Amino acid sequence: MLEERFLKVIPAVVFLFCVLECFELVLIISDMNKTEKLETEIRQNLKALENITILLNEHLESMQHFEGEKN
């Protein structure tokens, strides 16, 4: 009798584990999407920093050129 109950419970437990695994996969996919969005934002920020650095270097070079003309 105990064996029959045990055998009846096994499919339910397996089903619950499958449902939990599906839920976990959904959460993982959601986190991956958020990570990809953050990566694109970081790339955009790095590109903006690169552009700012280029502009500052150009400004510094023109300032040094201007200082050279003064002397």
CHARMM internal coordinates of N, CA and C (Angstrom, degrees):
IC EDIT
DIST 1 N 1 CA 1.4452
DIST 1 CA 1 C 1.5416
ANGL 1 N 1 CA 1 C 110.50
DIST 1 C 2 N 1.3038
ANGL 1 CA 1 C 2 N 115.89
DIHE 1 N 1 CA 1 C 2 N -43.91
DIST 2 N 2 CA 1.4603
ANGL 1 C 2 N 2 CA 119.82
DIHE 1 CA 1 C 2 N 2 CA 178.03
DIST 2 CA 2 C 1.5277
ANGL 2 N 2 CA 2 C 110.16
DIHE 1 C 2 N 2 CA 2 C -64.21
DIST 2 C 3 N 1.3111
ANGL 2 CA 2 C 3 N 115.37
DIHE 2 N 2 CA 2 C 3 N -36.05
DIST 3 N 3 CA 1.4553
ANGL 2 C 3 N 3 CA 120.85
DIHE 2 CA 2 C 3 N 3 CA 179.28
DIST 3 CA 3 C 1.5292
ANGL 3 N 3 CA 3 C 111.13
DIHE 2 C 3 N 3 CA 3 C -64.39
DIST 3 C 4 N 1.3244
ANGL 3 CA 3 C 4 N 117.60
DIHE 3 N 3 CA 3 C 4 N -39.38
DIST 4 N 4 CA 1.4679
ANGL 3 C 4 N 4 CA 121.57
DIHE 3 CA 3 C 4 N 4 CA 179.22
DIST 4 CA 4 C 1.5215
ANGL 4 N 4 CA 4 C 110.89
DIHE 3 C 4 N 4 CA 4 C -64.84
DIST 4 C 5 N 1.3270
ANGL 4 CA 4 C 5 N 117.06
DIHE 4 N 4 CA 4 C 5 N -42.44
DIST 5 N 5 CA 1.4642
ANGL 4 C 5 N 5 CA 120.63
DIHE 4 CA 4 C 5 N 5 CA 178.01
DIST 5 CA 5 C 1.5285
ANGL 5 N 5 CA 5 C 110.00
DIHE 4 C 5 N 5 CA 5 C -61.92
DIST 5 C 6 N 1.3072
ANGL 5 CA 5 C 6 N 114.88
DIHE 5 N 5 CA 5 C 6 N -44.19
DIST 6 N 6 CA 1.4558
ANGL 5 C 6 N 6 CA 120.25
DIHE 5 CA 5 C 6 N 6 CA -179.29
DIST 6 CA 6 C 1.5215
ANGL 6 N 6 CA 6 C 110.61
DIHE 5 C 6 N 6 CA 6 C -60.51
DIST 6 C 7 N 1.3194
ANGL 6 CA 6 C 7 N 116.65
DIHE 6 N 6 CA 6 C 7 N -42.26
DIST 7 N 7 CA 1.4635
ANGL 6 C 7 N 7 CA 121.03
DIHE 6 CA 6 C 7 N 7 CA 179.59
DIST 7 CA 7 C 1.5230
ANGL 7 N 7 CA 7 C 111.73
DIHE 6 C 7 N 7 CA 7 C -68.22
DIST 7 C 8 N 1.3240
ANGL 7 CA 7 C 8 N 117.75
DIHE 7 N 7 CA 7 C 8 N -29.81
DIST 8 N 8 CA 1.4629
ANGL 7 C 8 N 8 CA 120.79
DIHE 7 CA 7 C 8 N 8 CA 178.04
DIST 8 CA 8 C 1.5293
ANGL 8 N 8 CA 8 C 111.41
DIHE 7 C 8 N 8 CA 8 C -74.86
DIST 8 C 9 N 1.3072
ANGL 8 CA 8 C 9 N 117.01
DIHE 8 N 8 CA 8 C 9 N -28.87
DIST 9 N 9 CA 1.4681
ANGL 8 C 9 N 9 CA 121.21
DIHE 8 CA 8 C 9 N 9 CA -177.11
DIST 9 CA 9 C 1.5263
ANGL 9 N 9 CA 9 C 111.46
DIHE 8 C 9 N 9 CA 9 C -79.25
DIST 9 C 10 N 1.3089
ANGL 9 CA 9 C 10 N 117.43
DIHE 9 N 9 CA 9 C 10 N -30.71
DIST 10 N 10 CA 1.4689
ANGL 9 C 10 N 10 CA 121.41
DIHE 9 CA 9 C 10 N 10 CA -175.61
DIST 10 CA 10 C 1.5297
ANGL 10 N 10 CA 10 C 112.74
DIHE 9 C 10 N 10 CA 10 C -55.65
DIST 10 C 11 N 1.3321
ANGL 10 CA 10 C 11 N 120.93
DIHE 10 N 10 CA 10 C 11 N -48.75
DIST 11 N 11 CA 1.4755
ANGL 10 C 11 N 11 CA 118.88
DIHE 10 CA 10 C 11 N 11 CA 179.57
DIST 11 CA 11 C 1.5252
ANGL 11 N 11 CA 11 C 113.17
DIHE 10 C 11 N 11 CA 11 C -61.48
DIST 11 C 12 N 1.3291
ANGL 11 CA 11 C 12 N 116.74
DIHE 11 N 11 CA 11 C 12 N -36.71
DIST 12 N 12 CA 1.4655
ANGL 11 C 12 N 12 CA 119.62
DIHE 11 CA 11 C 12 N 12 CA 178.81
DIST 12 CA 12 C 1.5235
ANGL 12 N 12 CA 12 C 110.64
DIHE 11 C 12 N 12 CA 12 C -65.20
DIST 12 C 13 N 1.3138
ANGL 12 CA 12 C 13 N 116.80
DIHE 12 N 12 CA 12 C 13 N -41.65
DIST 13 N 13 CA 1.4645
ANGL 12 C 13 N 13 CA 120.70
DIHE 12 CA 12 C 13 N 13 CA 179.80
DIST 13 CA 13 C 1.5261
ANGL 13 N 13 CA 13 C 110.30
DIHE 12 C 13 N 13 CA 13 C -66.03
DIST 13 C 14 N 1.3083
ANGL 13 CA 13 C 14 N 116.93
DIHE 13 N 13 CA 13 C 14 N -42.99
DIST 14 N 14 CA 1.4697
ANGL 13 C 14 N 14 CA 120.67
DIHE 13 CA 13 C 14 N 14 CA 178.13
DIST 14 CA 14 C 1.5231
ANGL 14 N 14 CA 14 C 110.30
DIHE 13 C 14 N 14 CA 14 C -62.08
DIST 14 C 15 N 1.3215
ANGL 14 CA 14 C 15 N 116.89
DIHE 14 N 14 CA 14 C 15 N -42.09
DIST 15 N 15 CA 1.4628
ANGL 14 C 15 N 15 CA 120.91
DIHE 14 CA 14 C 15 N 15 CA 178.35
DIST 15 CA 15 C 1.5283
ANGL 15 N 15 CA 15 C 110.79
DIHE 14 C 15 N 15 CA 15 C -61.64
DIST 15 C 16 N 1.3329
ANGL 15 CA 15 C 16 N 116.79
DIHE 15 N 15 CA 15 C 16 N -44.06
DIST 16 N 16 CA 1.4642
ANGL 15 C 16 N 16 CA 119.77
DIHE 15 CA 15 C 16 N 16 CA 179.46
DIST 16 CA 16 C 1.5283
ANGL 16 N 16 CA 16 C 111.47
DIHE 15 C 16 N 16 CA 16 C -63.14
DIST 16 C 17 N 1.3169
ANGL 16 CA 16 C 17 N 117.22
DIHE 16 N 16 CA 16 C 17 N -39.84
DIST 17 N 17 CA 1.4616
ANGL 16 C 17 N 17 CA 119.62
DIHE 16 CA 16 C 17 N 17 CA 176.85
DIST 17 CA 17 C 1.5252
ANGL 17 N 17 CA 17 C 111.10
DIHE 16 C 17 N 17 CA 17 C -63.99
DIST 17 C 18 N 1.3157
ANGL 17 CA 17 C 18 N 117.18
DIHE 17 N 17 CA 17 C 18 N -38.01
DIST 18 N 18 CA 1.4706
ANGL 17 C 18 N 18 CA 120.20
DIHE 17 CA 17 C 18 N 18 CA 177.66
DIST 18 CA 18 C 1.5233
ANGL 18 N 18 CA 18 C 110.81
DIHE 17 C 18 N 18 CA 18 C -64.36
DIST 18 C 19 N 1.3321
ANGL 18 CA 18 C 19 N 116.04
DIHE 18 N 18 CA 18 C 19 N -42.77
DIST 19 N 19 CA 1.4697
ANGL 18 C 19 N 19 CA 120.04
DIHE 18 CA 18 C 19 N 19 CA 178.38
DIST 19 CA 19 C 1.5243
ANGL 19 N 19 CA 19 C 109.76
DIHE 18 C 19 N 19 CA 19 C -62.92
DIST 19 C 20 N 1.3278
ANGL 19 CA 19 C 20 N 116.88
DIHE 19 N 19 CA 19 C 20 N -43.06
DIST 20 N 20 CA 1.4626
ANGL 19 C 20 N 20 CA 119.97
DIHE 19 CA 19 C 20 N 20 CA 178.71
DIST 20 CA 20 C 1.5269
ANGL 20 N 20 CA 20 C 111.66
DIHE 19 C 20 N 20 CA 20 C -63.03
DIST 20 C 21 N 1.3056
ANGL 20 CA 20 C 21 N 117.57
DIHE 20 N 20 CA 20 C 21 N -39.10
DIST 21 N 21 CA 1.4624
ANGL 20 C 21 N 21 CA 120.99
DIHE 20 CA 20 C 21 N 21 CA 178.07
DIST 21 CA 21 C 1.5266
ANGL 21 N 21 CA 21 C 110.90
DIHE 20 C 21 N 21 CA 21 C -64.69
DIST 21 C 22 N 1.3222
ANGL 21 CA 21 C 22 N 116.86
DIHE 21 N 21 CA 21 C 22 N -40.40
DIST 22 N 22 CA 1.4729
ANGL 21 C 22 N 22 CA 119.96
DIHE 21 CA 21 C 22 N 22 CA 177.46
DIST 22 CA 22 C 1.5191
ANGL 22 N 22 CA 22 C 110.41
DIHE 21 C 22 N 22 CA 22 C -63.13
DIST 22 C 23 N 1.3226
ANGL 22 CA 22 C 23 N 116.79
DIHE 22 N 22 CA 22 C 23 N -43.26
DIST 23 N 23 CA 1.4572
ANGL 22 C 23 N 23 CA 121.34
DIHE 22 CA 22 C 23 N 23 CA 178.20
DIST 23 CA 23 C 1.5291
ANGL 23 N 23 CA 23 C 110.37
DIHE 22 C 23 N 23 CA 23 C -61.55
DIST 23 C 24 N 1.3233
ANGL 23 CA 23 C 24 N 116.53
DIHE 23 N 23 CA 23 C 24 N -42.08
DIST 24 N 24 CA 1.4596
ANGL 23 C 24 N 24 CA 120.94
DIHE 23 CA 23 C 24 N 24 CA 178.35
DIST 24 CA 24 C 1.5264
ANGL 24 N 24 CA 24 C 111.24
DIHE 23 C 24 N 24 CA 24 C -62.82
DIST 24 C 25 N 1.3265
ANGL 24 CA 24 C 25 N 117.37
DIHE 24 N 24 CA 24 C 25 N -40.56
DIST 25 N 25 CA 1.4651
ANGL 24 C 25 N 25 CA 120.70
DIHE 24 CA 24 C 25 N 25 CA 177.63
DIST 25 CA 25 C 1.5233
ANGL 25 N 25 CA 25 C 111.51
DIHE 24 C 25 N 25 CA 25 C -62.67
DIST 25 C 26 N 1.3290
ANGL 25 CA 25 C 26 N 116.59
DIHE 25 N 25 CA 25 C 26 N -40.34
DIST 26 N 26 CA 1.4659
ANGL 25 C 26 N 26 CA 120.25
DIHE 25 CA 25 C 26 N 26 CA 178.00
DIST 26 CA 26 C 1.5232
ANGL 26 N 26 CA 26 C 109.90
DIHE 25 C 26 N 26 CA 26 C -61.95
DIST 26 C 27 N 1.3220
ANGL 26 CA 26 C 27 N 116.87
DIHE 26 N 26 CA 26 C 27 N -43.42
DIST 27 N 27 CA 1.4627
ANGL 26 C 27 N 27 CA 120.02
DIHE 26 CA 26 C 27 N 27 CA 178.97
DIST 27 CA 27 C 1.5271
ANGL 27 N 27 CA 27 C 111.70
DIHE 26 C 27 N 27 CA 27 C -64.44
DIST 27 C 28 N 1.3122
ANGL 27 CA 27 C 28 N 116.88
DIHE 27 N 27 CA 27 C 28 N -39.46
DIST 28 N 28 CA 1.4642
ANGL 27 C 28 N 28 CA 120.74
DIHE 27 CA 27 C 28 N 28 CA 178.95
DIST 28 CA 28 C 1.5222
ANGL 28 N 28 CA 28 C 110.51
DIHE 27 C 28 N 28 CA 28 C -64.17
DIST 28 C 29 N 1.3247
ANGL 28 CA 28 C 29 N 117.04
DIHE 28 N 28 CA 28 C 29 N -43.55
DIST 29 N 29 CA 1.4674
ANGL 28 C 29 N 29 CA 120.84
DIHE 28 CA 28 C 29 N 29 CA 179.39
DIST 29 CA 29 C 1.5193
ANGL 29 N 29 CA 29 C 110.38
DIHE 28 C 29 N 29 CA 29 C -63.63
DIST 29 C 30 N 1.3247
ANGL 29 CA 29 C 30 N 116.50
DIHE 29 N 29 CA 29 C 30 N -40.91
DIST 30 N 30 CA 1.4611
ANGL 29 C 30 N 30 CA 120.58
DIHE 29 CA 29 C 30 N 30 CA 178.17
DIST 30 CA 30 C 1.5286
ANGL 30 N 30 CA 30 C 110.78
DIHE 29 C 30 N 30 CA 30 C -61.75
DIST 30 C 31 N 1.3193
ANGL 30 CA 30 C 31 N 116.83
DIHE 30 N 30 CA 30 C 31 N -44.96
DIST 31 N 31 CA 1.4637
ANGL 30 C 31 N 31 CA 120.40
DIHE 30 CA 30 C 31 N 31 CA 178.46
DIST 31 CA 31 C 1.5240
ANGL 31 N 31 CA 31 C 111.43
DIHE 30 C 31 N 31 CA 31 C -63.89
DIST 31 C 32 N 1.3282
ANGL 31 CA 31 C 32 N 117.04
DIHE 31 N 31 CA 31 C 32 N -37.00
DIST 32 N 32 CA 1.4660
ANGL 31 C 32 N 32 CA 119.94
DIHE 31 CA 31 C 32 N 32 CA 178.57
DIST 32 CA 32 C 1.5240
ANGL 32 N 32 CA 32 C 110.58
DIHE 31 C 32 N 32 CA 32 C -64.75
DIST 32 C 33 N 1.3255
ANGL 32 CA 32 C 33 N 117.17
DIHE 32 N 32 CA 32 C 33 N -39.52
DIST 33 N 33 CA 1.4623
ANGL 32 C 33 N 33 CA 120.07
DIHE 32 CA 32 C 33 N 33 CA 178.24
DIST 33 CA 33 C 1.5217
ANGL 33 N 33 CA 33 C 110.59
DIHE 32 C 33 N 33 CA 33 C -63.76
DIST 33 C 34 N 1.3254
ANGL 33 CA 33 C 34 N 116.70
DIHE 33 N 33 CA 33 C 34 N -42.12
DIST 34 N 34 CA 1.4639
ANGL 33 C 34 N 34 CA 119.93
DIHE 33 CA 33 C 34 N 34 CA 178.33
DIST 34 CA 34 C 1.5284
ANGL 34 N 34 CA 34 C 110.42
DIHE 33 C 34 N 34 CA 34 C -63.62
DIST 34 C 35 N 1.3194
ANGL 34 CA 34 C 35 N 116.34
DIHE 34 N 34 CA 34 C 35 N -40.11
DIST 35 N 35 CA 1.4636
ANGL 34 C 35 N 35 CA 120.77
DIHE 34 CA 34 C 35 N 35 CA 179.43
DIST 35 CA 35 C 1.5229
ANGL 35 N 35 CA 35 C 110.74
DIHE 34 C 35 N 35 CA 35 C -63.96
DIST 35 C 36 N 1.3259
ANGL 35 CA 35 C 36 N 117.06
DIHE 35 N 35 CA 35 C 36 N -41.72
DIST 36 N 36 CA 1.4669
ANGL 35 C 36 N 36 CA 120.08
DIHE 35 CA 35 C 36 N 36 CA 178.62
DIST 36 CA 36 C 1.5187
ANGL 36 N 36 CA 36 C 111.03
DIHE 35 C 36 N 36 CA 36 C -63.35
DIST 36 C 37 N 1.3318
ANGL 36 CA 36 C 37 N 117.23
DIHE 36 N 36 CA 36 C 37 N -39.56
DIST 37 N 37 CA 1.4630
ANGL 36 C 37 N 37 CA 120.00
DIHE 36 CA 36 C 37 N 37 CA 177.85
DIST 37 CA 37 C 1.5216
ANGL 37 N 37 CA 37 C 110.56
DIHE 36 C 37 N 37 CA 37 C -63.80
DIST 37 C 38 N 1.3296
ANGL 37 CA 37 C 38 N 116.66
DIHE 37 N 37 CA 37 C 38 N -42.17
DIST 38 N 38 CA 1.4617
ANGL 37 C 38 N 38 CA 119.87
DIHE 37 CA 37 C 38 N 38 CA 178.14
DIST 38 CA 38 C 1.5258
ANGL 38 N 38 CA 38 C 111.31
DIHE 37 C 38 N 38 CA 38 C -64.08
DIST 38 C 39 N 1.3166
ANGL 38 CA 38 C 39 N 116.97
DIHE 38 N 38 CA 38 C 39 N -38.86
DIST 39 N 39 CA 1.4642
ANGL 38 C 39 N 39 CA 120.21
DIHE 38 CA 38 C 39 N 39 CA 178.64
DIST 39 CA 39 C 1.5210
ANGL 39 N 39 CA 39 C 111.14
DIHE 38 C 39 N 39 CA 39 C -63.13
DIST 39 C 40 N 1.3238
ANGL 39 CA 39 C 40 N 117.93
DIHE 39 N 39 CA 39 C 40 N -41.35
DIST 40 N 40 CA 1.4654
ANGL 39 C 40 N 40 CA 119.56
DIHE 39 CA 39 C 40 N 40 CA 179.16
DIST 40 CA 40 C 1.5241
ANGL 40 N 40 CA 40 C 110.64
DIHE 39 C 40 N 40 CA 40 C -67.02
DIST 40 C 41 N 1.3364
ANGL 40 CA 40 C 41 N 117.35
DIHE 40 N 40 CA 40 C 41 N -37.77
DIST 41 N 41 CA 1.4585
ANGL 40 C 41 N 41 CA 119.79
DIHE 40 CA 40 C 41 N 41 CA 177.21
DIST 41 CA 41 C 1.5269
ANGL 41 N 41 CA 41 C 110.67
DIHE 40 C 41 N 41 CA 41 C -64.53
DIST 41 C 42 N 1.3200
ANGL 41 CA 41 C 42 N 116.83
DIHE 41 N 41 CA 41 C 42 N -40.25
DIST 42 N 42 CA 1.4643
ANGL 41 C 42 N 42 CA 120.52
DIHE 41 CA 41 C 42 N 42 CA 178.96
DIST 42 CA 42 C 1.5207
ANGL 42 N 42 CA 42 C 110.18
DIHE 41 C 42 N 42 CA 42 C -64.70
DIST 42 C 43 N 1.3269
ANGL 42 CA 42 C 43 N 117.42
DIHE 42 N 42 CA 42 C 43 N -41.39
DIST 43 N 43 CA 1.4742
ANGL 42 C 43 N 43 CA 120.42
DIHE 42 CA 42 C 43 N 43 CA 177.76
DIST 43 CA 43 C 1.5263
ANGL 43 N 43 CA 43 C 110.50
DIHE 42 C 43 N 43 CA 43 C -61.31
DIST 43 C 44 N 1.3356
ANGL 43 CA 43 C 44 N 116.73
DIHE 43 N 43 CA 43 C 44 N -42.32
DIST 44 N 44 CA 1.4604
ANGL 43 C 44 N 44 CA 120.13
DIHE 43 CA 43 C 44 N 44 CA 179.28
DIST 44 CA 44 C 1.5260
ANGL 44 N 44 CA 44 C 110.46
DIHE 43 C 44 N 44 CA 44 C -63.91
DIST 44 C 45 N 1.3346
ANGL 44 CA 44 C 45 N 116.62
DIHE 44 N 44 CA 44 C 45 N -41.60
DIST 45 N 45 CA 1.4634
ANGL 44 C 45 N 45 CA 119.97
DIHE 44 CA 44 C 45 N 45 CA 178.78
DIST 45 CA 45 C 1.5248
ANGL 45 N 45 CA 45 C 111.23
DIHE 44 C 45 N 45 CA 45 C -64.73
DIST 45 C 46 N 1.3286
ANGL 45 CA 45 C 46 N 116.85
DIHE 45 N 45 CA 45 C 46 N -40.21
DIST 46 N 46 CA 1.4639
ANGL 45 C 46 N 46 CA 119.73
DIHE 45 CA 45 C 46 N 46 CA 177.91
DIST 46 CA 46 C 1.5236
ANGL 46 N 46 CA 46 C 111.29
DIHE 45 C 46 N 46 CA 46 C -64.74
DIST 46 C 47 N 1.3223
ANGL 46 CA 46 C 47 N 117.15
DIHE 46 N 46 CA 46 C 47 N -38.73
DIST 47 N 47 CA 1.4636
ANGL 46 C 47 N 47 CA 120.90
DIHE 46 CA 46 C 47 N 47 CA 177.65
DIST 47 CA 47 C 1.5269
ANGL 47 N 47 CA 47 C 110.14
DIHE 46 C 47 N 47 CA 47 C -64.09
DIST 47 C 48 N 1.3337
ANGL 47 CA 47 C 48 N 116.72
DIHE 47 N 47 CA 47 C 48 N -41.73
DIST 48 N 48 CA 1.4636
ANGL 47 C 48 N 48 CA 120.26
DIHE 47 CA 47 C 48 N 48 CA 177.99
DIST 48 CA 48 C 1.5251
ANGL 48 N 48 CA 48 C 110.53
DIHE 47 C 48 N 48 CA 48 C -63.72
DIST 48 C 49 N 1.3309
ANGL 48 CA 48 C 49 N 117.11
DIHE 48 N 48 CA 48 C 49 N -41.97
DIST 49 N 49 CA 1.4628
ANGL 48 C 49 N 49 CA 120.19
DIHE 48 CA 48 C 49 N 49 CA 177.50
DIST 49 CA 49 C 1.5225
ANGL 49 N 49 CA 49 C 111.47
DIHE 48 C 49 N 49 CA 49 C -63.33
DIST 49 C 50 N 1.3120
ANGL 49 CA 49 C 50 N 116.38
DIHE 49 N 49 CA 49 C 50 N -38.31
DIST 50 N 50 CA 1.4625
ANGL 49 C 50 N 50 CA 120.12
DIHE 49 CA 49 C 50 N 50 CA 177.81
DIST 50 CA 50 C 1.5268
ANGL 50 N 50 CA 50 C 110.50
DIHE 49 C 50 N 50 CA 50 C -63.08
DIST 50 C 51 N 1.3276
ANGL 50 CA 50 C 51 N 116.67
DIHE 50 N 50 CA 50 C 51 N -43.57
DIST 51 N 51 CA 1.4669
ANGL 50 C 51 N 51 CA 120.44
DIHE 50 CA 50 C 51 N 51 CA 178.63
DIST 51 CA 51 C 1.5215
ANGL 51 N 51 CA 51 C 111.13
DIHE 50 C 51 N 51 CA 51 C -63.84
DIST 51 C 52 N 1.3246
ANGL 51 CA 51 C 52 N 116.83
DIHE 51 N 51 CA 51 C 52 N -41.37
DIST 52 N 52 CA 1.4651
ANGL 51 C 52 N 52 CA 120.41
DIHE 51 CA 51 C 52 N 52 CA 178.73
DIST 52 CA 52 C 1.5253
ANGL 52 N 52 CA 52 C 110.09
DIHE 51 C 52 N 52 CA 52 C -63.51
DIST 52 C 53 N 1.3205
ANGL 52 CA 52 C 53 N 116.87
DIHE 52 N 52 CA 52 C 53 N -42.15
DIST 53 N 53 CA 1.4651
ANGL 52 C 53 N 53 CA 120.95
DIHE 52 CA 52 C 53 N 53 CA 179.05
DIST 53 CA 53 C 1.5184
ANGL 53 N 53 CA 53 C 111.10
DIHE 52 C 53 N 53 CA 53 C -61.90
DIST 53 C 54 N 1.3174
ANGL 53 CA 53 C 54 N 116.80
DIHE 53 N 53 CA 53 C 54 N -42.78
DIST 54 N 54 CA 1.4693
ANGL 53 C 54 N 54 CA 120.67
DIHE 53 CA 53 C 54 N 54 CA 178.47
DIST 54 CA 54 C 1.5228
ANGL 54 N 54 CA 54 C 110.37
DIHE 53 C 54 N 54 CA 54 C -61.61
DIST 54 C 55 N 1.3283
ANGL 54 CA 54 C 55 N 116.52
DIHE 54 N 54 CA 54 C 55 N -45.29
DIST 55 N 55 CA 1.4655
ANGL 54 C 55 N 55 CA 119.93
DIHE 54 CA 54 C 55 N 55 CA 179.58
DIST 55 CA 55 C 1.5251
ANGL 55 N 55 CA 55 C 111.71
DIHE 54 C 55 N 55 CA 55 C -63.86
DIST 55 C 56 N 1.3250
ANGL 55 CA 55 C 56 N 116.78
DIHE 55 N 55 CA 55 C 56 N -41.28
DIST 56 N 56 CA 1.4641
ANGL 55 C 56 N 56 CA 119.52
DIHE 55 CA 55 C 56 N 56 CA 178.76
DIST 56 CA 56 C 1.5236
ANGL 56 N 56 CA 56 C 111.45
DIHE 55 C 56 N 56 CA 56 C -65.54
DIST 56 C 57 N 1.3176
ANGL 56 CA 56 C 57 N 117.39
DIHE 56 N 56 CA 56 C 57 N -38.59
DIST 57 N 57 CA 1.4668
ANGL 56 C 57 N 57 CA 120.32
DIHE 56 CA 56 C 57 N 57 CA 177.34
DIST 57 CA 57 C 1.5223
ANGL 57 N 57 CA 57 C 111.02
DIHE 56 C 57 N 57 CA 57 C -64.60
DIST 57 C 58 N 1.3274
ANGL 57 CA 57 C 58 N 116.86
DIHE 57 N 57 CA 57 C 58 N -41.61
DIST 58 N 58 CA 1.4652
ANGL 57 C 58 N 58 CA 120.21
DIHE 57 CA 57 C 58 N 58 CA 177.58
DIST 58 CA 58 C 1.5202
ANGL 58 N 58 CA 58 C 110.55
DIHE 57 C 58 N 58 CA 58 C -63.01
DIST 58 C 59 N 1.3314
ANGL 58 CA 58 C 59 N 116.27
DIHE 58 N 58 CA 58 C 59 N -41.15
DIST 59 N 59 CA 1.4590
ANGL 58 C 59 N 59 CA 120.20
DIHE 58 CA 58 C 59 N 59 CA 179.42
DIST 59 CA 59 C 1.5314
ANGL 59 N 59 CA 59 C 110.23
DIHE 58 C 59 N 59 CA 59 C -65.15
DIST 59 C 60 N 1.3246
ANGL 59 CA 59 C 60 N 116.48
DIHE 59 N 59 CA 59 C 60 N -41.67
DIST 60 N 60 CA 1.4597
ANGL 59 C 60 N 60 CA 120.35
DIHE 59 CA 59 C 60 N 60 CA 178.82
DIST 60 CA 60 C 1.5224
ANGL 60 N 60 CA 60 C 111.02
DIHE 59 C 60 N 60 CA 60 C -63.23
DIST 60 C 61 N 1.3235
ANGL 60 CA 60 C 61 N 117.40
DIHE 60 N 60 CA 60 C 61 N -41.68
DIST 61 N 61 CA 1.4628
ANGL 60 C 61 N 61 CA 120.71
DIHE 60 CA 60 C 61 N 61 CA 178.76
DIST 61 CA 61 C 1.5212
ANGL 61 N 61 CA 61 C 111.06
DIHE 60 C 61 N 61 CA 61 C -63.24
DIST 61 C 62 N 1.3292
ANGL 61 CA 61 C 62 N 117.03
DIHE 61 N 61 CA 61 C 62 N -40.93
DIST 62 N 62 CA 1.4674
ANGL 61 C 62 N 62 CA 119.34
DIHE 61 CA 61 C 62 N 62 CA 179.26
DIST 62 CA 62 C 1.5233
ANGL 62 N 62 CA 62 C 110.64
DIHE 61 C 62 N 62 CA 62 C -68.57
DIST 62 C 63 N 1.3416
ANGL 62 CA 62 C 63 N 116.87
DIHE 62 N 62 CA 62 C 63 N -34.98
DIST 63 N 63 CA 1.4664
ANGL 62 C 63 N 63 CA 119.72
DIHE 62 CA 62 C 63 N 63 CA 177.10
DIST 63 CA 63 C 1.5261
ANGL 63 N 63 CA 63 C 110.07
DIHE 62 C 63 N 63 CA 63 C -66.25
DIST 63 C 64 N 1.3324
ANGL 63 CA 63 C 64 N 117.32
DIHE 63 N 63 CA 63 C 64 N -41.33
DIST 64 N 64 CA 1.4636
ANGL 63 C 64 N 64 CA 120.46
DIHE 63 CA 63 C 64 N 64 CA 178.76
DIST 64 CA 64 C 1.5242
ANGL 64 N 64 CA 64 C 110.37
DIHE 63 C 64 N 64 CA 64 C -66.28
DIST 64 C 65 N 1.3262
ANGL 64 CA 64 C 65 N 116.80
DIHE 64 N 64 CA 64 C 65 N -38.37
DIST 65 N 65 CA 1.4612
ANGL 64 C 65 N 65 CA 120.44
DIHE 64 CA 64 C 65 N 65 CA 177.49
DIST 65 CA 65 C 1.5248
ANGL 65 N 65 CA 65 C 109.91
DIHE 64 C 65 N 65 CA 65 C -63.78
DIST 65 C 66 N 1.3360
ANGL 65 CA 65 C 66 N 116.94
DIHE 65 N 65 CA 65 C 66 N -41.23
DIST 66 N 66 CA 1.4530
ANGL 65 C 66 N 66 CA 121.87
DIHE 65 CA 65 C 66 N 66 CA 179.16
DIST 66 CA 66 C 1.5282
ANGL 66 N 66 CA 66 C 110.36
DIHE 65 C 66 N 66 CA 66 C -65.03
DIST 66 C 67 N 1.3254
ANGL 66 CA 66 C 67 N 117.55
DIHE 66 N 66 CA 66 C 67 N -40.37
DIST 67 N 67 CA 1.4662
ANGL 66 C 67 N 67 CA 121.62
DIHE 66 CA 66 C 67 N 67 CA 177.68
DIST 67 CA 67 C 1.5303
ANGL 67 N 67 CA 67 C 110.33
DIHE 66 C 67 N 67 CA 67 C -64.59
DIST 67 C 68 N 1.3289
ANGL 67 CA 67 C 68 N 116.40
DIHE 67 N 67 CA 67 C 68 N -36.94
DIST 68 N 68 CA 1.4637
ANGL 67 C 68 N 68 CA 120.51
DIHE 67 CA 67 C 68 N 68 CA 178.95
DIST 68 CA 68 C 1.5152
ANGL 68 N 68 CA 68 C 111.38
DIHE 67 C 68 N 68 CA 68 C -65.96
DIST 68 C 69 N 1.3228
ANGL 68 CA 68 C 69 N 118.34
DIHE 68 N 68 CA 68 C 69 N -34.83
DIST 69 N 69 CA 1.4616
ANGL 68 C 69 N 69 CA 121.81
DIHE 68 CA 68 C 69 N 69 CA 178.92
DIST 69 CA 69 C 1.5144
ANGL 69 N 69 CA 69 C 111.14
DIHE 68 C 69 N 69 CA 69 C -72.28
DIST 69 C 70 N 1.3291
ANGL 69 CA 69 C 70 N 117.72
DIHE 69 N 69 CA 69 C 70 N -31.43
DIST 70 N 70 CA 1.4606
ANGL 69 C 70 N 70 CA 121.67
DIHE 69 CA 69 C 70 N 70 CA -179.82
DIST 70 CA 70 C 1.5238
ANGL 70 N 70 CA 70 C 111.03
DIHE 69 C 70 N 70 CA 70 C -65.50
DIST 70 C 71 N 1.3238
ANGL 70 CA 70 C 71 N 116.17
DIHE 70 N 70 CA 70 C 71 N -40.75
DIST 71 N 71 CA 1.4744
ANGL 70 C 71 N 71 CA 120.47
DIHE 70 CA 70 C 71 N 71 CA -175.85
DIST 71 CA 71 C 1.4678
ANGL 71 N 71 CA 71 C 110.46
DIHE 70 C 71 N 71 CA 71 C -81.35
END
COOR INIT
IC SEED 1 N 1 CA 1 C
IC BUILD
